[in-house]
Amino acid sequence: MSLSAPPAPASSARCGELWNAIEEGVREACLLRAEAREREAARLLQQELPPLIAEWSRGCGLAVPAAQQALRDLFTRVQRQVADAWLSRRLVLHSLGRADSPPAASGGFQLRRRIPIDDIPGMLDALGVDHPTPAMGRRALVAA
């Protein structure tokens, strides 16, 4: 259960499971919207989340105003987290010179050539990262 989950009756593990499922669904919907995948986000928000929210609301043991506030807080918090993550993603891509590039299907990025797993300098070169010379040592890599 997340640390921000609203209180639930001690006898109801199901409320915690539902809250986690709601939180995960909200996060996924926010990410889908950030990726301009509106149809998938709408499906989550209109079809999958309402039954979970209804079941959670009935069994959570909170008064209606408290349950509504918990859900509003959840949406606000997750939207802020996704916005922060999206900004971080943009900054990383920009630092790699890929500000306009969409993420690869794996959620990462792809190199233009295949590099053996043990060729660390080759990987750093392909990423455009300056790798330390022996005189610079490991500290230069950590600071980069």
Secondary structure per residue as TSV (DSSP state, phi and psi in degrees):
chain	resnum	aa	ss	phi	psi
A	1	M	-	360.0	141.9
A	2	S	-	-72.8	159.0
A	3	L	T	-67.6	-22.8
A	4	S	T	-93.8	6.1
A	5	A	-	-64.6	139.1
A	6	P	-	-68.6	158.8
A	7	P	-	-61.6	144.2
A	8	A	-	-132.7	155.6
A	9	P	-	-57.2	138.9
A	10	A	T	-59.2	-29.2
A	11	S	T	-81.2	-0.7
A	12	S	-	-118.3	90.0
A	13	A	H	-69.4	-25.5
A	14	R	H	-61.1	-36.6
A	15	C	H	-61.6	-41.3
A	16	G	H	-64.8	-41.1
A	17	E	H	-63.1	-43.8
A	18	L	H	-63.6	-43.3
A	19	W	H	-60.3	-44.2
A	20	N	H	-63.0	-39.9
A	21	A	H	-65.6	-39.5
A	22	I	H	-64.3	-46.5
A	23	E	H	-60.2	-43.6
A	24	E	H	-63.8	-42.1
A	25	G	H	-65.2	-40.4
A	26	V	H	-64.2	-44.3
A	27	R	H	-61.0	-45.1
A	28	E	H	-63.3	-41.8
A	29	A	H	-62.5	-41.4
A	30	C	H	-64.5	-41.1
A	31	L	H	-65.6	-41.4
A	32	L	H	-62.1	-40.2
A	33	R	H	-65.2	-40.2
A	34	A	H	-62.7	-30.0
A	35	E	T	-89.0	7.7
A	36	A	T	62.0	34.6
A	37	R	-	-105.6	64.4
A	38	E	H	-60.1	-40.5
A	39	R	H	-60.7	-44.4
A	40	E	H	-68.9	-39.0
A	41	A	H	-63.6	-43.6
A	42	A	H	-62.9	-40.3
A	43	R	H	-59.7	-45.3
A	44	L	I	-61.6	-49.0
A	45	L	I	-70.5	-29.9
A	46	Q	I	-101.4	-24.5
A	47	Q	I	-113.6	-44.5
A	48	E	I	-87.4	-41.8
A	49	L	H	-74.1	-39.6
A	50	P	H	-54.4	-44.0
A	51	P	H	-65.5	-36.1
A	52	L	H	-64.8	-44.1
A	53	I	H	-64.8	-41.5
A	54	A	H	-63.0	-44.8
A	55	E	H	-65.3	-42.7
A	56	W	H	-61.0	-45.1
A	57	S	H	-60.9	-40.7
A	58	R	H	-67.9	-35.1
A	59	G	H	-105.0	-1.9
A	60	C	S	-77.9	-18.6
A	61	G	-	80.7	8.8
A	62	L	-	-96.5	151.3
A	63	A	-	-65.6	154.0
A	64	V	H	-53.5	-48.4
A	65	P	H	-61.3	-37.0
A	66	A	H	-68.4	-40.3
A	67	A	H	-65.2	-42.4
A	68	Q	H	-62.4	-41.6
A	69	Q	H	-66.6	-39.2
A	70	A	H	-61.0	-41.4
A	71	L	H	-68.5	-41.3
A	72	R	H	-61.1	-43.6
A	73	D	H	-62.4	-41.1
A	74	L	H	-60.4	-50.5
A	75	F	H	-59.5	-44.1
A	76	T	H	-62.8	-46.5
A	77	R	H	-63.9	-46.1
A	78	V	H	-67.6	-40.6
A	79	Q	H	-60.0	-41.2
A	80	R	H	-65.5	-43.1
A	81	Q	H	-62.4	-43.9
A	82	V	H	-67.2	-40.3
A	83	A	H	-62.0	-42.6
A	84	D	H	-63.5	-43.7
A	85	A	H	-64.4	-39.4
A	86	W	H	-66.2	-39.5
A	87	L	H	-64.2	-43.6
A	88	S	H	-60.0	-42.5
A	89	R	H	-59.7	-46.0
A	90	R	H	-61.5	-41.1
A	91	L	H	-65.4	-40.8
A	92	V	H	-65.1	-47.0
A	93	L	H	-61.3	-39.7
A	94	H	H	-62.8	-42.7
A	95	S	H	-66.1	-24.2
A	96	L	T	-90.3	2.2
A	97	G	T	76.9	23.1
A	98	R	-	-125.2	37.8
A	99	A	T	-58.3	-32.8
A	100	D	T	-97.4	-0.4
A	101	S	-	-83.6	133.9
A	102	P	-	-72.9	155.6
A	103	P	-	-66.4	150.3
A	104	A	-	-69.0	165.9
A	105	A	T	-56.8	-30.4
A	106	S	T	-78.8	-4.7
A	107	G	S	91.6	-2.7
A	108	G	S	-110.3	-139.9
A	109	F	-	-137.7	164.5
A	110	Q	-	-116.4	142.4
A	111	L	-	-88.8	155.7
A	112	R	S	-80.7	-14.8
A	113	R	S	-137.5	156.9
A	114	R	-	-82.2	133.9
A	115	I	-	-124.9	130.7
A	116	P	-	-59.5	147.9
A	117	I	T	-62.1	-27.0
A	118	D	T	-93.3	5.4
A	119	D	-	-97.7	72.8
A	120	I	H	-60.4	-47.5
A	121	P	H	-59.1	-36.9
A	122	G	H	-64.5	-38.8
A	123	M	H	-64.1	-45.4
A	124	L	H	-63.4	-40.6
A	125	D	H	-61.0	-43.9
A	126	A	H	-64.6	-31.0
A	127	L	H	-83.5	-10.1
A	128	G	T	78.9	24.7
A	129	V	-	-100.3	133.3
A	130	D	-	-71.1	125.9
A	131	H	-	-98.2	149.9
A	132	P	-	-70.3	146.0
A	133	T	-	-83.0	163.5
A	134	P	T	-55.4	-33.3
A	135	A	T	-68.6	-28.4
A	136	M	T	-77.7	-33.1
A	137	G	H	74.4	-174.2
A	138	R	H	-69.7	-31.9
A	139	R	H	-57.4	-35.9
A	140	A	H	-65.1	-36.9
A	141	L	H	-69.0	-40.1
A	142	V	H	-66.2	-38.1
A	143	A	H	-72.8	-21.4
A	144	A	-	-70.0	360.0
